[in-house]
Amino acid sequence: MEPSPAAGGSETTRLVSHLDRGGAGGSLRLKSLFTEPSEPLPEEPKPVEMPFHHCHRDPLPPPGLTPERLHARKQLYAACAVCFVFMAGEVVDVGSMMGSLFSLWLSTRPATRTMTFGWHRSETLGALASVVSLWMVTGILLYLAFVRLLHSDYHIEGGAMLLTASIAVCANLLMAFVLHQAGPPHSHGSRGAEYAPLEEGPEEPLPLGNTSVRAAFVHVLGDLLQSFGVLAASILIYFKPQYKAADPISTFLFSICALGSTAPTLRDVLRILMEGTPRNVGFEPVRDTLLSVPGVRATHELHLWALTLTYHVASAHLAIDSTADPEAVLAEASSRLYSRFGFSSCTLQVEQYQPEMAQCLRCQEPPQA
């Protein structure tokens, strides 16, 4: 016996049959189930395009690594690969390179409500750690060299020393070539790291580069100098074994050169951590640029600092005439700072000029260092 359509029908058929038995009330219930809401849903607000003179000069960077940091990561990866090949004698160098890679990764973390500037300064801390690690290794080498000079009862295998020193020189030369700051120019703002003050003419810009890569390069340069010293001593000892004191003496000489090579990086790192004025930006040129804006009578609370070697920040108060247009003054002042000095971020506060500002202690310029 074949099943009837009513017995084998779908759930929809049974629902309609039930609603039909319910009469008009069922029709109303069915209509209320499938009727679309009469009022449309509110549309989401669209982002508003801000004017050119808004405080965010550059567009929001895409998530992830910037081209500069991507290039720096490739350099550090290549240097780490070379270090791993000679890992038996380069354990400290591998740790230094990995620390630079970690600080570079940490610098890409986005800004938060706690870290409002982001993690840019992790590059600077990584550079400081790299310099400190070089100092530690040099200190150990100096101690061992001093012990050898005090106790001459040691023997040196000239052949093994010559082979090891030659490999170390080749490895450090390769790493120095990889880490040398010769990549494509990069910038923040309009000119960034290639900034040269307009008052000084079109001189050759000073290549600043990535902080982590620069510190790693200085570390490798120090190792290279020490390796050259060991190589020179090993050649002398290989042909004249009685001159074995050349090993600790060369360690003393080239270690001093290695420590001296860290001085520029250490100076820049301390300048950034102490929030000093960026190296290629002068206080007076920035002040004079702001005072040259039409309508500006005075400036105060002018602060210049850097988060990295290439990320420069400025903030200032502009006292303007009562007849000046604040929006026009803000736009012109911001444009001049970005175009002439390559600041990555500028924060300017516009206020009416008051004669009392000339006697206000907080409105006075800081003294010369």
Stockholm file with secondary structure:
# STOCKHOLM 1.0

chainA/1-369         MEPSPAAGGSETTRLVSHLDRGGAGGSLRLKSLFTEPSEPLPEEPKPVEMPFHHCHRDPLPPPGLTPERLHARKQLYAACAVCFVFMAGEVVDVGSMMGSLFSLWLSTRPATRTMTFGWHRSETLGALASVVSLWMVTGILLYLAFVRLLHSDYHIEGGAMLLTASIAVCANLLMAFVLHQAGPPHSHGSRGAEYAPLEEGPEEPLPLGNTSVRAAFVHVLGDLLQSFGVLAASILIYFKPQYKAADPISTFLFSICALGSTAPTLRDVLRILMEGTPRNVGFEPVRDTLLSVPGVRATHELHLWALTLTYHVASAHLAIDSTADPEAVLAEASSRLYSRFGFSSCTLQVEQYQPEMAQCLRCQEPPQA
#=GR chainA/1-369 SS CCCCHHHHCCHHHHHHHHHHHTTHHHHHHHHHHHCCCSSCCCCCCCCCCCCTTSSCCSCCCCSSCCHHHHHHHHHHHHHHHHHHHTTTTCHHHHHHHHHHHHHHHHHTSCCCSSSTTCSTTHHHHHHHHHHHHHHHHHHHHHHHHHHHHHCCCCCCCHHHHHHHHHHHHHHHHHHHHHHSSCSCCCCSTTTGGGCCCGGGCSCCCCCCCCHHHHHHHHHHHHHHHHHHHHHHHHHHHHHCGGGTTHHHHHHHHHHHHHHHHTHHHHHHHHHHHTTCCCTTCCHHHHHHHHHTSTTEEEEEEEEEEESSSSCEEEEEEEEECTTSCHHHHHHHHHHHHHHHHCCSEEEEEEEECCGGGGTCGGGSCCCCC
#=GC SS_cons         CCCCHHHHCCHHHHHHHHHHHTTHHHHHHHHHHHCCCSSCCCCCCCCCCCCTTSSCCSCCCCSSCCHHHHHHHHHHHHHHHHHHHTTTTCHHHHHHHHHHHHHHHHHTSCCCSSSTTCSTTHHHHHHHHHHHHHHHHHHHHHHHHHHHHHCCCCCCCHHHHHHHHHHHHHHHHHHHHHHSSCSCCCCSTTTGGGCCCGGGCSCCCCCCCCHHHHHHHHHHHHHHHHHHHHHHHHHHHHHCGGGTTHHHHHHHHHHHHHHHHTHHHHHHHHHHHTTCCCTTCCHHHHHHHHHTSTTEEEEEEEEEEESSSSCEEEEEEEEECTTSCHHHHHHHHHHHHHHHHCCSEEEEEEEECCGGGGTCGGGSCCCCC
//
